Amino acid sequence: MTNTDGFTDMTPAHTYFFCYSLDLRHYLKRRGFSYVCTGLHPKTKRQFWLFERKNGLQSAIDEYNEIIHERRA
């Protein structure tokens, strides 16, 4: 059975990060992270990049958000 996010009930969706920001994707790639696949959101048709949540990915996302927050302040 497939959920609305495209994962089967057997796939823990919390192990993946859907990145809808091209800037964040570039940042993560520069930090050495590779995405698993890319696709389009079924309703909005916005492109996303799917990253596995491992090896410090969340720390890199947090760092990116801090940088963006500092630039806007």
Secondary structure, DSSP 8 states (H G I E B T S, - for coil): -B-TTS-BTTS-GGGEEEE--HHHHHHHHHTT---SEEEE-TTT--EEEEEES-TTHHHHHHHHHHHHHHHH-
